[in-house]
Amino acid sequence: MQKKNITNYSQLLLISLLLGLFSCANRGGGPQGGPQDITPPKFIKSKPVNGELNVKKNELEIEFDEYVQLDKPGEKIIVSPPQMEPATIRASNKKVLVTFNDTLQPNTTYSIDFTNSIMDLNENNRLEGYTYSFSTGNELDSLQISGTVLDAENLNPLANLLIGIYDNLHDTAFTTTPPLRIARTNELGYFSIKSVKKGKYRIFALNDLNRDFYFNNPNEELAFLDSIISPSITNIELTDTAKTAPDSTGKDSIVQKTKKTIFLPDSLLLFAFKETVFTQKFIKAERKEPYKISFYFNAPNTKAPVIKPLNIEPNKTDFIQSNLLADTLCYWLSDSLKWQKDSLTFSVAYEMKDSSNTSFIQTDTIIATIKAPTKKSKNQKKQVLNNVQFKTNIKGKLDNYKPLLFDFTVPILEVDSQKIHLQYEKDSIWEELSVKAEKQDSFGFCYGIHYKWNPELNYKITVDSAAFKSRYGISVTKATSTFSVKADDEYARLIVSLLNYDSLAVIQLLDNKDAVLQQQKALQEGTEFDYLNPGDYYLRLFIDSNNNGIWDAGKYSKKEQAEQVYYFNTKLNLRANWDVEQEWNFKSIPWTQQKPKSLIKKRK
């Protein structure tokens, strides 16, 4: 009996101990852990000290008040001068350790811009804008150069671009040698090059894809300033008035004056662009349909390529279709005995340029093979589609100033307007109208019905299967659609007047995604945009220096900047049956403040 009591007592004691431990582990069922740590790491000391002169060792350490880590050191940390062999930078406990793998240059100031890469270990609080510097000589260079880089075409800020300065003022320096000192742009496109020596410099921006620190790749975005810059330092006096109780003289304020150091230039503006690639190259030929062979080039053709079939005789009704840039051309065959062949051979002659920029004609021999038919279309190479599909521009209501259009995927050879029935509704009865479908392009891919539409009526269009016949003897799919037409008072109208008129200006009307809806050459009396749907719009303008109707990027080898772009900085809300007259002085607002915030796209 006594033994049993001891056992029970032991069990009770064990349970009590476990409960006590549990309550300790969960002490205070309410608030736990105290306030969250939001303080970034604090600098304690460094070896060598920040700003030390005559440094010879290639290793340094920076100590903080807590354990630290580095976020993307290879991307965010900028070592200047640029290192051909990147420095080794790592975090160890409360220290950041740096080892220079390149030999330190004599009489040179080195700076390490950590941007926001240093974080504490637990809460990821970032130390913003920390920079460490030292000199291998008797002087520490301390001047700074700052500014912003924008996309030349759309004024978006450009992040992560390399900014470099050269004391070699020759144009070839940017394409052959690394810069003296570098920085990177942040998400706002802002940069600051630190530890600069007094002197004269050229400055460049580069999206350094191959990380060799100079421009040698046509796919790299670049920006350059036309002028030479000379960094300097100045002090300005700031006045601060502090309110106090009135004294015996009746004065109730104290004027305090302080001095602030300003590094100049501090607001440079560079416009980055990617050069247009003019080196022509044939990419591929594609034969998705037996009768159509597509030829693709990597750049626009200034002269139309010459395409000739080699293993078949060309037919007089064969034709070549080209897009506007002539970088895609389609050869359409009309003879079924020829396009039913499995393989067709063509010669493609096009203009190229050699290394000395001299033009010559390159001729390639191309074999175009039809793809093997799938299970769903075993007779694909012998039959085209049973019916030709087409689209119309009927989407809800038809614009009253536009014709009714029919767009086809294959060229139409014959049209019978008697089999196209356009009707209008009158007293619930459909009345027939006499119409004629007319070709809208040279090859017959688009036909249209031009008619003076009445917004008060409903219309119905019926296309019989025999109304249109393609070059391959195939009829269209029968279709019927009903539609109404917009009235004039359902549209808005915008008139833009430039207060600082430029005859080379081209005005673009944009949607809320920064896409161009319309563009017109600016007129001195005002530029009109008619028949606009009610809604929000934006305006952009570019100076068409070469008068070719399109925005052009720059060319560094010719020292040509990209064509200048401006934004109207306010959204325009257009209402139905309203005319809006908008005056615009496109140079009155700084470039960095022009683009509406709702349109800005920040590139990471």
Secondary structure, 3 states (H helix, E strand, C coil): CHHHHHHHHHHHHHHHHHHHHHHHHCCCCCCCCCCCCCCCCCEEEEECCCCCCCCCCCEEEEEECCCEEECCHHHHCEEECCCCCCCEEEEECCEEEEECCCCCCCCCEEEEECCCCEEECCCCCEECCCEEEEECCCCCCCEEEEEEEEECCCCCEECCCEEEEECCCCCCHHHHCCCCEEEECCCCCEEEEEEECCCCEEEEEECCCCCCCCCCCCCCCEEECCCCECCEEEEEEEEEEEECCCCCCCCCEEEEEEEEEEEECCCEEEEEECCCCCCCCEEEEEEEECCEEEEEECCCCCCCCEEEECCCCCCCCCEEEECCCCCEEEEECCCHHHHCCCEEEEEEEEEEECCCCCEEEEEEEEEEECCCCCHHHCCCCCCCCCCECEEECCCCEECCCCCEEEEECCCEEEECHHHEEEEEEECCEEEEECCCCEECCCCCCEEEECCCCCCCCEEEEEECCCCEEECCCCEECCEEEEEEECCHHHCEEEEEEECCCCCCEEEEEECCCCCEEEEEECCCCCEEEEEECCEEEEEEEEECCCCCCCCCCCEHHHCECCCCEEECCCCEEECCCCEEEEEECCCCCCHHHCCCHHHCCCEC
